[in-house]
Amino acid sequence: MGPEPPPATETHLDCRADVPELAKTSTASYRSTGSAAYWDVVEPVVTAAVDRAARVTGRPARALFPIATAFVVWAWQTKAVELAVPRMFRKQLVEEFAHRGMTEYSRGSRATYRSALNAMVSALTPPSDASFPIPRSEPTPPYSASEINALLSWANAQPSASRREDARVLLTLGCGAGLATRELLSLRVEDVFVSPESVQVMVWSDRPRLVPILNEWDGPLRTAVDAPPHTLVFRPGRTTIRAAQVTDFLHRGHQTHLDVRPARMRTTWILAHLSAGTPPRDLLRIAGLENLAALDRVARFLPPAPPMPVM
């Protein structure tokens, strides 16, 4: 299996024919061909949005133009939204576009469009319209190397083959992909993409994204994809999705004194990326986070830098 990349020129409605011929971050020479009938009307809004979003997010304007054009044309024609950046680039409107305005697209393409548009919203939405979570007093601590070894031993000590596999999958989705509880419970076989070089999972939630699995953790998912596509990856016999299902699993079988929690696994995964030098913007994207403050809370667990040598 492999992820289905969206066509480079794919847009919405008549925008599919757009092939932007411009430099990586230039916004000066783009002109929509698929939406030529509307381009002179929507161009000021599209160009203003793409210009600012490209500068703020670092994403290439070449990639944002077709996506923004599709979205603006849809919002203007279908929802009668005023042609103004602050009016159009709102999260609620992006969600409606992804769910109702792109029904002919594949799931992967819808997720790619929604991710790009949400990044644009974050760059364009006035601070007064943005929502900010109340921070916790202390961040969730990561697992140490010895604790991870103990978790692996706990998984291998489960009393049945199915429970051992479920425990390994739980650790893989938590420590290897950083998925939150609801996300790992909702993951299905059809959302796992395996290639000889890597394993990736497509997360469908309020923060859709394609997440690469850390290589040292991808083994359990390479075997999980042998099941039927709609099968849930963790505890595949389930017919419902409830947050308590992780707790239920932990209370049965082989017990451990460890604090087994997806939240700690997610912190461990973020810390692994920070330690490996993953660019912050890339990490925000695959983690489904919106601001660097979330990474700063985990960065405090990084080991102190060695002192500079004295000359």
N, C-alpha and C positions, 0 to 999 in steps of 0.2 A: 504494500500500500504506500501511497505517497500523497502529500498535500497537493491539492489542485490550485495552482497559482492563478489568480485572476489575470485575464488578458491585459497586456500593458496598455491597450487603448480602450478598455471597456469603460463605458459610462452608462447613464440611464437613458431610457427612451431612445431618441434619435442620436444620442451622443456617442454611441458605440463606435462610430467611424472616426472619432477624433484621434488624430495622431499629432501630438504637439511637436513642432520642430523648433526647439529652443534650447538654449544652454541649460546646464544643470539647475541653476537657481534664477535664471532670467525670467521676468514676467513681461518683457517688453514686446516680444514678437509672437506670442501665442494667439491663435485664432481658431475657434471651434468650427469644425467642418460639419459634424453631425447635427449641430444645433445652429446652423448658419442663419436660419430664419429668425432666431431670437437673440443671436449673439450681440448685436449692437445694443440691445436693451439690457441684457444681463451682464455684459462685459465689465462695466465699472465696478459692480459689486463683486464679481468673481475675481477680478484682478486685484482689487483692494484687499480682499480676504486672503488670497493666495500669497500676495507680496508680504503681508505682515506675518502670516502663519509660517511661511518658509523661513523668515528671519528668526522668529522666536523658537520654533521647534527644530530647526536644522534639517527638516525634510526637504527634498528637492522640489522646486516649483513644478518641474516637469511631471512629477507623479501626482501633485495636488490638483492641477488644473482640470483634468477630465472629471475627477471625483467631485470637485467643487461645482463645476458646470452642471453636472447631472443633478446634484442636490438643489442648487439654486433654481434651475428650470422647473424641477418638480415642486418645490415649495411655492414658487411664484404662480405656476399654472394650476396646480392641484389644490393647494391650501390658501391661495390668494394672499400670501404673506407679502408685506411691503418689501420692495427691493432696497433693503438696507442691511448692512452687515450685522448690526446689533439685533435686528429683528429676526434675521434668518438663522444665524449660527447659535442655536440653543439646543441643549442636550435633548429636551423632550421632542423637538422637531426631528432631530437626527434619529432618535429611536423610532419614531413613526415612519420615517423614510426607510429605515433598515427593515422594518417588519411589514410595511404595507406598500411601499413604493418600489420594492426590488424583488417582487415575488418570482420573477422569471430568472433570477440569479441563483447561482449555487450558494450553499451555506458559507463556503470559504470566501467567495467574493463578497457576500454581504458583510461578513466579519471584517474583511480588509477595508471596505468602504467605511463601515461604522467606526473602526479604529482610527482611520485617517481623519474623518469628520470630527470625532470627539477630540482628537489632538488639536484640530483647528479651533474648535469651540473653546478649549482651554486657553489657547493663545489669544482669542478674540473677545471672549466674554468679559465685560467690565467687572472689576473686583466686587462691586456692589451686588452683582448678580451671582457671584460664585458662592458655593457653600463650603464651609470648612468644618471638618470633624473636630470634636472635642478630644484633645490628646489625652492619652493615658498618663498616669503619674510615672510609671516605669514601663519601658518596653519589654516585650516578651523575650526571655533569654534564649539563645540558641543552645543546641546540644554540643557538648564537647566531643572530641574524637573518641574518648573512652565510652561515653554514653551512646554514641552511634554504634560502636561495636556491641554494646550491651543490647541495643535495640535489635540489631541483626541476629544476635543469639536468641533473643526472645521470639523473633519471627520464626527462626528455624526450629524452635522447641515446641511449636504448636502441635497439638495431638493428632491432627489429621492433615492429609495432603492439601485439601481445599483450604483449611485455615492457614496453613503455612503460606500458600500462594496468596491468599487475601492479605495476610500480614505484610508480605513482601511488596505487594502492590500498594498498600497503604503507605509504606515507607518511601516507595519510589515516587508516588504522586505528591507526597509531602516534602521529603528531603531532596528529591530529584527534579521536581517541577514547581514547588512552592505553591501548590493549589490550596485554597481555603476549603473548609469542610464541605460546604454546599457544592463547590466546584468538583471536588474529587468524587463526591457521591453521585453527581450527575453525569460523569464522563462515561461515554459508551465506546464500544469497539470501533465504530465507524468514525470516531473522533481521534483515533490514534493512527499516525502516519509513520510507517517504518521504512527505512532505506538501509543499505549496507553501512552507510556512514553515520546515520543518526536516527533518533526517534523523536517525534514531535507530537504534541497533543493540542487539539483545538478546544478552547474553553468557550462555552456558551453561557453567558451570565450577563450581569449589568456592565461587565467590563470584558467583552470578547477579545480574544487574542490567541495567537499561535505560540506555544511555549516549547522550546527545545529542552529535552530531558538531559540532565548532566550524564555524560557517557558512563560514568561508573555506576549509575543507578538504572540504566535502561533495560537490563536483562529481563525482569518480570513482564514488561510490556511487549517485548518481542514474542513471547509465547502467548500472551493474552489475546493477540489479534487473530488467533486461530478460531475464536468463537464467532457466532453469527454477528453481523454488523450492529444490530440494535441492542446487543447484550451490554448490561452495565459492567464496567471493568472491575470495580471493587465490589465484592460480594455479589457475583453475577446472578444469584438466584432471586434477588430482590425484584419486587414489582412496584414498589413505592420509593420515594426519596424523602427521608426525614433526617434532620440534623442529629437526632439521638442514635442513629444507626452506627456511628463510629463508637460511641460510648457502649452500646449494646455489645458490639463485637469485642471490645476490650474487657468487658466484664465476664466473658466466657473463655473457656480454654485456658491455656497456660498464662498465669498471672506474672506481673512484673512490678517491682517497686518504682520503676521509672515513671515519670510524668509524660505519658504518651499522648501528645496533642498535636493536631495539624498546625496550630498556630506556632508552636515551637519549631516544627519542621520547616514551616515557611520562613521563619527568621533564620534558621540554619542555612536554607537555600539562598536567601538574599545575601547572607554573610559570605557564602562560598563565592558568589559572583563578585562581590566587592573585593574579596581577597584575590580573585583571579584578574581583577582589573577590567571587568566588563564596563563599557562606557555607561555613565549614569542614565542618559536618555534611552539607551537600548534596554537597560534594566527596568526602568520605569515602564516601558512599553510591555515587556514580557511578564512583568509582575502585575500589570493592571493598576498601577499607581499613577497619580497625577502630579505629585510635587516632590521635590528633592528632600523635603523635611522628613518624609517617611523613610528615606534611605539614611538620613543623618541619625535617626533613632537607632538604627541597627549598626551604623558605622562605629558607634562607641564601643562595640564588642571586638573591633579589630585589634590585633596585638599592637603595642606601641612600636613606632618606627625605631630602628637602631640609631644610636647617637652618631652624629657626624664625626668622622675621624679628625683628630686634632693635628694640624700640620706643624 
